[in-house]
Amino acid sequence: MRINNIYDKGYESGVHYLDAMADSIAVGQDVGQTEPQWLNADDMADTAQAPVYLINNIIEARTHGLIAGSSQSFKSFCVLKMAHSICTGHDFFNHDIFMTGKVLYICGEGIGALGRRIKALKIVEGGFNDNFFVLNKPLFIDNIAEMDWLQKSIKRINPVMVFFDTFSSLATSTKENANEEVARVLKMVADCCIDSEASSLVVHHYGKDADKGSRGASAFSANVDFEIGMLRKEGLNAVMSCKKSKDGDFFEDIEMLAHIVELGLTMQDGRFATSLVLKKYGSENMLTPRQEKGFDAIKDLIHEHGIFLNGVTGVTEKQIKESFNEIFADEGRSRYGIFGKIIPALLKKQVIFNNDDLFWV
């Protein structure tokens, strides 16, 4: 029984109930598993265990946190990358995954765009092992009845992670500046996972001044076990950082680079639909000027003369070589060896992909 329900016991007040508990402990009576108990600190020390991580050094198992950032800071893309890693066991930016299993995703808006983002991840990283499940409509996390339904669903499905994206779209009756209201909703989120092994992560926005962190009440930071920040830098670069870790160490900043992925889908105006997938940013991922020139040529080639095959739109080796012969014409005879230098580098840096003779971004 939770402390906030102590008046349900039939005592005149919560204080009387706690006094009765203390008396029962003093005389050695069994207070029962459903009632609060006083634990012996020495026993707690002797049975203490090392932390169990879901994502090593980032998210502990059965913890509840927040990821926040300004608009277009790639928050949702980062969350989807987490989901894919947890579903498959693939490392998350070189951080090991110690618990794999089902992941639930509650999306407040833009489920069509979410499908395209998921497709981009599947193209680049492979499938989700049938472990990723998205609720087909918004669920309001400040509504007791809907959260009761979610708690029962989580208990039945037993996921290892539940994502809520975003707080503002899923808690429309809650005032973000009211500490008491925000704290209540965050507790409801944590409580809905109480009968399972699940951790939870709520996506939230920064305010107008990104240096001040999460928009609204201080409870957004105070009432979670961990907090992650996302900061958009120049171009398609972003940094993920640890803002709070209640019991663990802060992980080192993770620099990311968003890669454009061709989805093999054609829009009404004939252009190809694209989305983004986050990759680790670093010198090993940076393109040289010549590689950048070749990469741009391949993207233009796909847009103008792409071939749709097996779910992706790409171009052949012959098409790329002919294009390279034109754009690198000023380099004379050396241009004929450029394909053999640029293409392997682009494949290694995972900005392009290939299957047999088809190449795509």
SULBELJO-V457097 format. One record per residue. N is the residue number from 0. RES is the residue in three letters. SS is DSSP state (2 for helix, 1 for strand, 0 for the rest). PSI is psi in radians with two decimals (999 if undefined). OMEGA is omega in whole degrees, 0 to 359 (NA if undefined). Layout:
# SULBELJO-V457097
N_RES_SS_PSI_OMEGA ; N_RES_SS_PSI_OMEGA
This chain:
# SULBELJO-V457097
0_MET_0_2.40_180 ; 1_ARG_0_2.66_182 ; 2_ILE_2_-0.61_183 ; 3_ASN_2_-0.02_177 ; 4_ASN_2_0.33_187 ; 5_ILE_2_-0.38_181 ; 6_TYR_2_-0.20_180 ; 7_ASP_2_-0.14_184 ; 8_LYS_2_-0.16_179 ; 9_GLY_0_0.03_176 ; 10_TYR_0_2.83_183 ; 11_GLU_0_-0.51_178 ; 12_SER_0_2.90_177 ; 13_GLY_2_-0.60_180 ; 14_VAL_2_-0.77_179 ; 15_HIS_2_-0.66_180 ; 16_TYR_2_-0.80_179 ; 17_LEU_2_-0.63_176 ; 18_ASP_2_-0.74_179 ; 19_ALA_2_-0.67_176 ; 20_MET_2_-0.83_181 ; 21_ALA_2_-0.71_179 ; 22_ASP_2_-0.72_182 ; 23_SER_2_-0.62_178 ; 24_ILE_2_-0.71_182 ; 25_ALA_2_-0.60_182 ; 26_VAL_0_0.15_173 ; 27_GLY_0_0.36_180 ; 28_GLN_0_2.66_177 ; 29_ASP_0_2.05_182 ; 30_VAL_0_-0.13_176 ; 31_GLY_0_2.66_185 ; 32_GLN_0_-0.37_183 ; 33_THR_0_-0.10_181 ; 34_GLU_0_2.69_178 ; 35_PRO_0_2.57_180 ; 36_GLN_0_2.64_173 ; 37_TRP_0_2.15_181 ; 38_LEU_0_2.49_179 ; 39_ASN_0_2.13_185 ; 40_ALA_2_-0.64_178 ; 41_ASP_2_-0.71_177 ; 42_ASP_2_-0.68_178 ; 43_MET_2_-0.72_179 ; 44_ALA_2_-0.72_183 ; 45_ASP_2_-0.43_182 ; 46_THR_0_0.16_180 ; 47_ALA_0_2.53_182 ; 48_GLN_0_2.74_177 ; 49_ALA_0_2.65_179 ; 50_PRO_0_2.54_177 ; 51_VAL_0_2.08_185 ; 52_TYR_1_2.47_168 ; 53_LEU_1_-0.98_171 ; 54_ILE_1_2.07_190 ; 55_ASN_0_2.19_177 ; 56_ASN_0_0.11_180 ; 57_ILE_0_-0.97_182 ; 58_ILE_1_2.10_174 ; 59_GLU_1_2.71_176 ; 60_ALA_0_2.52_177 ; 61_ARG_0_0.71_173 ; 62_THR_0_2.92_187 ; 63_HIS_1_2.18_188 ; 64_GLY_1_-3.00_185 ; 65_LEU_1_2.42_169 ; 66_ILE_1_2.18_187 ; 67_ALA_1_2.66_178 ; 68_GLY_1_2.99_178 ; 69_SER_0_2.94_176 ; 70_SER_0_2.43_179 ; 71_GLN_0_0.57_175 ; 72_SER_0_0.21_177 ; 73_PHE_0_0.48_180 ; 74_LYS_2_-0.91_183 ; 75_SER_2_-0.62_177 ; 76_PHE_2_-0.67_178 ; 77_CYS_2_-0.73_179 ; 78_VAL_2_-0.72_178 ; 79_LEU_2_-0.64_176 ; 80_LYS_2_-0.74_175 ; 81_MET_2_-0.83_182 ; 82_ALA_2_-0.80_180 ; 83_HIS_2_-0.73_180 ; 84_SER_2_-0.75_181 ; 85_ILE_2_-0.63_179 ; 86_CYS_2_-0.59_189 ; 87_THR_2_-0.39_186 ; 88_GLY_0_-0.03_175 ; 89_HIS_0_2.48_183 ; 90_ASP_0_2.67_178 ; 91_PHE_1_1.72_182 ; 92_PHE_0_0.91_177 ; 93_ASN_0_0.16_174 ; 94_HIS_1_2.17_184 ; 95_ASP_0_2.58_174 ; 96_ILE_1_2.06_183 ; 97_PHE_0_-0.21_177 ; 98_MET_0_2.10_175 ; 99_THR_0_2.75_180 ; 100_GLY_0_-2.81_183 ; 101_LYS_0_2.52_178 ; 102_VAL_1_2.30_178 ; 103_LEU_1_2.51_183 ; 104_TYR_1_2.07_177 ; 105_ILE_1_1.97_186 ; 106_CYS_1_2.21_182 ; 107_GLY_0_-0.40_183 ; 108_GLU_0_2.74_174 ; 109_GLY_0_0.77_182 ; 110_ILE_2_-0.45_176 ; 111_GLY_2_-0.80_177 ; 112_ALA_2_-0.62_178 ; 113_LEU_2_-0.72_178 ; 114_GLY_2_-0.68_179 ; 115_ARG_2_-0.66_178 ; 116_ARG_2_-0.69_178 ; 117_ILE_2_-0.71_179 ; 118_LYS_2_-0.73_179 ; 119_ALA_2_-0.76_178 ; 120_LEU_2_-0.72_181 ; 121_LYS_2_-0.66_178 ; 122_ILE_2_-0.78_186 ; 123_VAL_2_-0.77_189 ; 124_GLU_2_-0.20_185 ; 125_GLY_0_3.09_185 ; 126_GLY_0_3.12_185 ; 127_PHE_0_0.28_179 ; 128_ASN_0_0.47_182 ; 129_ASP_0_0.53_182 ; 130_ASN_0_-0.06_187 ; 131_PHE_1_2.21_184 ; 132_PHE_1_2.27_182 ; 133_VAL_1_2.24_177 ; 134_LEU_0_2.39_188 ; 135_ASN_0_-0.03_176 ; 136_LYS_0_2.79_180 ; 137_PRO_0_2.59_175 ; 138_LEU_0_2.32_187 ; 139_PHE_0_2.00_187 ; 140_ILE_0_-0.05_173 ; 141_ASP_0_0.24_179 ; 142_ASN_0_2.08_186 ; 143_ILE_2_-0.77_183 ; 144_ALA_2_-0.74_181 ; 145_GLU_2_-0.62_178 ; 146_MET_2_-0.51_174 ; 147_ASP_2_-0.72_175 ; 148_TRP_2_-0.75_181 ; 149_LEU_2_-0.73_179 ; 150_GLN_2_-0.74_179 ; 151_LYS_2_-0.67_178 ; 152_SER_2_-0.76_180 ; 153_ILE_2_-0.72_179 ; 154_LYS_2_-0.67_182 ; 155_ARG_2_-0.73_184 ; 156_ILE_2_-0.58_181 ; 157_ASN_0_1.05_176 ; 158_PRO_0_2.96_174 ; 159_VAL_0_-0.22_179 ; 160_MET_1_2.48_175 ; 161_VAL_1_2.20_179 ; 162_PHE_1_2.46_177 ; 163_PHE_1_2.01_188 ; 164_ASP_1_1.90_358 ; 165_THR_0_3.00_179 ; 166_PHE_2_-0.82_186 ; 167_SER_2_-0.58_181 ; 168_SER_2_-0.26_182 ; 169_LEU_2_-0.08_179 ; 170_ALA_0_1.06_189 ; 171_THR_0_-0.29_179 ; 172_SER_0_0.15_183 ; 173_THR_0_2.34_176 ; 174_LYS_0_2.04_185 ; 175_GLU_0_-0.38_181 ; 176_ASN_0_-0.05_183 ; 177_ALA_0_1.92_183 ; 178_ASN_2_-0.78_184 ; 179_GLU_2_-0.72_181 ; 180_GLU_2_-0.77_179 ; 181_VAL_2_-0.77_179 ; 182_ALA_2_-0.69_180 ; 183_ARG_2_-0.76_181 ; 184_VAL_2_-0.76_179 ; 185_LEU_2_-0.60_176 ; 186_LYS_2_-0.67_177 ; 187_MET_2_-0.67_177 ; 188_VAL_2_-0.83_180 ; 189_ALA_2_-0.73_183 ; 190_ASP_2_-0.50_181 ; 191_CYS_0_-0.25_178 ; 192_CYS_0_0.05_192 ; 193_ILE_0_-0.47_181 ; 194_ASP_0_0.29_182 ; 195_SER_0_-3.08_177 ; 196_GLU_0_0.18_191 ; 197_ALA_0_2.48_164 ; 198_SER_1_2.93_178 ; 199_SER_1_2.67_179 ; 200_LEU_1_2.16_180 ; 201_VAL_1_2.29_177 ; 202_VAL_1_2.30_183 ; 203_HIS_1_2.95_182 ; 204_HIS_1_2.64_167 ; 205_TYR_1_2.80_174 ; 206_GLY_0_-2.97_181 ; 207_LYS_0_-0.63_177 ; 208_ASP_0_1.76_184 ; 209_ALA_2_-0.47_181 ; 210_ASP_2_-0.36_180 ; 211_LYS_2_-0.03_175 ; 212_GLY_0_-2.56_189 ; 213_SER_1_2.46_177 ; 214_ARG_0_2.39_173 ; 215_GLY_0_-2.58_190 ; 216_ALA_0_2.65_176 ; 217_SER_0_-0.30_179 ; 218_ALA_2_-0.41_178 ; 219_PHE_2_-0.66_178 ; 220_SER_2_-0.67_186 ; 221_ALA_2_-0.51_189 ; 222_ASN_0_0.50_174 ; 223_VAL_0_2.79_179 ; 224_ASP_0_-0.54_180 ; 225_PHE_1_2.71_179 ; 226_GLU_1_2.33_180 ; 227_ILE_1_2.40_177 ; 228_GLY_1_2.49_175 ; 229_MET_1_2.23_181 ; 230_LEU_1_2.11_177 ; 231_ARG_1_2.26_177 ; 232_LYS_0_-2.67_182 ; 233_GLU_0_2.57_177 ; 234_GLY_0_-2.26_182 ; 235_LEU_0_0.42_180 ; 236_ASN_1_2.56_178 ; 237_ALA_1_2.78_179 ; 238_VAL_1_2.29_174 ; 239_MET_1_2.23_184 ; 240_SER_1_2.77_179 ; 241_CYS_1_2.10_179 ; 242_LYS_1_-0.43_179 ; 243_LYS_1_2.40_172 ; 244_SER_1_1.76_191 ; 245_LYS_0_-0.70_185 ; 246_ASP_0_-0.21_183 ; 247_GLY_0_-3.11_177 ; 248_ASP_0_2.73_174 ; 249_PHE_0_2.29_175 ; 250_PHE_0_2.71_178 ; 251_GLU_0_2.60_180 ; 252_ASP_0_2.47_178 ; 253_ILE_1_2.03_178 ; 254_GLU_1_2.35_185 ; 255_MET_1_2.71_175 ; 256_LEU_1_2.17_179 ; 257_ALA_1_2.18_178 ; 258_HIS_1_2.38_178 ; 259_ILE_1_2.28_182 ; 260_VAL_1_2.21_175 ; 261_GLU_1_2.22_187 ; 262_LEU_1_-0.14_183 ; 263_GLY_1_0.38_180 ; 264_LEU_1_2.35_182 ; 265_THR_1_2.27_178 ; 266_MET_0_3.03_185 ; 267_GLN_0_-0.57_183 ; 268_ASP_0_0.11_177 ; 269_GLY_0_-0.23_178 ; 270_ARG_0_2.71_179 ; 271_PHE_1_2.37_178 ; 272_ALA_1_2.50_179 ; 273_THR_1_2.88_171 ; 274_SER_1_-2.95_185 ; 275_LEU_1_2.60_171 ; 276_VAL_1_2.34_182 ; 277_LEU_1_2.35_175 ; 278_LYS_1_2.80_179 ; 279_LYS_1_2.38_181 ; 280_TYR_0_2.38_178 ; 281_GLY_0_3.08_183 ; 282_SER_0_-0.55_180 ; 283_GLU_0_-0.28_180 ; 284_ASN_0_-0.18_182 ; 285_MET_0_2.49_179 ; 286_LEU_0_2.44_173 ; 287_THR_0_2.87_179 ; 288_PRO_2_-0.68_180 ; 289_ARG_2_-0.72_178 ; 290_GLN_2_-0.69_178 ; 291_GLU_2_-0.71_179 ; 292_LYS_2_-0.75_179 ; 293_GLY_2_-0.71_180 ; 294_PHE_2_-0.77_178 ; 295_ASP_2_-0.66_180 ; 296_ALA_2_-0.69_180 ; 297_ILE_2_-0.72_178 ; 298_LYS_2_-0.76_178 ; 299_ASP_2_-0.68_182 ; 300_LEU_2_-0.74_178 ; 301_ILE_2_-0.73_180 ; 302_HIS_2_-0.67_186 ; 303_GLU_2_-0.61_188 ; 304_HIS_2_0.44_184 ; 305_GLY_0_2.63_178 ; 306_ILE_1_2.21_179 ; 307_PHE_1_2.11_183 ; 308_LEU_1_2.26_176 ; 309_ASN_0_0.69_173 ; 310_GLY_0_-0.02_179 ; 311_VAL_1_2.77_176 ; 312_THR_1_2.13_183 ; 313_GLY_1_-3.01_179 ; 314_VAL_1_2.82_183 ; 315_THR_1_2.90_177 ; 316_GLU_2_-0.71_180 ; 317_LYS_2_-0.76_180 ; 318_GLN_2_-0.73_181 ; 319_ILE_2_-0.77_181 ; 320_LYS_2_-0.74_179 ; 321_GLU_2_-0.70_178 ; 322_SER_2_-0.77_181 ; 323_PHE_2_-0.65_180 ; 324_ASN_2_-0.53_179 ; 325_GLU_2_-0.87_187 ; 326_ILE_2_-0.37_178 ; 327_PHE_0_0.40_183 ; 328_ALA_2_-0.53_182 ; 329_ASP_2_-0.13_180 ; 330_GLU_2_0.13_174 ; 331_GLY_2_-2.51_185 ; 332_ARG_2_-0.46_184 ; 333_SER_2_-0.30_183 ; 334_ARG_2_-0.41_183 ; 335_TYR_2_-0.32_178 ; 336_GLY_2_0.01_184 ; 337_ILE_2_-0.67_180 ; 338_PHE_2_-0.78_182 ; 339_GLY_2_-0.24_178 ; 340_LYS_2_-0.77_186 ; 341_ILE_2_-0.80_186 ; 342_ILE_2_-0.83_177 ; 343_PRO_2_-0.62_179 ; 344_ALA_2_-0.73_179 ; 345_LEU_2_-0.63_177 ; 346_LEU_2_-0.75_180 ; 347_LYS_2_-0.67_180 ; 348_LYS_0_0.04_174 ; 349_GLN_0_0.71_170 ; 350_VAL_0_-0.32_169 ; 351_ILE_0_2.84_181 ; 352_PHE_1_2.78_179 ; 353_ASN_1_2.72_175 ; 354_ASN_1_1.95_187 ; 355_ASP_0_-2.03_184 ; 356_ASP_0_0.06_183 ; 357_LEU_1_2.30_179 ; 358_PHE_1_2.43_178 ; 359_TRP_1_2.90_179 ; 360_VAL_0_999_NA
